[in-house]
Each structure stands twice: as structure tokens, then as C-alpha cells.
Amino acid sequence: MRLMKIEDIPRLGKKINQLKKRIVRAETNGNYEKVEFRKMRIKKIKDMINELMKKK
């Protein structure tokens, strides 16, 4: 995994929004097995953002 920088925060925010859209689509289709994994990915990305903000 590469080192993250402050400049990567907007890209990570965009990734979170993409995952949220996929969660909504999966829930409407009834595909709940992917929802939990995507929620876990969102949590992981938020943790990465928090770590970057602490370094700032």
C-alpha cells in the first residue's frame, strides 16, 4: 500500500460516494451480501482520512 498524502483526501471522498451509491443499488436489488463488505470498505477509508488529518 502506498503512502497517503493530504492531496488524496478528495479522491478518497469520491470513492466513499461511489460505494454509497453501490450500496443503495444493491439494497434495492436485494443483494445484501455485498452491502456489508462495502460498508466495511467505507469505514476503512474513513479511518485512512482520519489518520491523514491527524498528521496534518
Secondary structure, DSSP 4 states (H G I P E B T S, - for coil): -PPP-GGGHHHHHHHHHHHHHHHHHHHHHT-THHHHHHHHHHHHHHHHHHHHHHH-
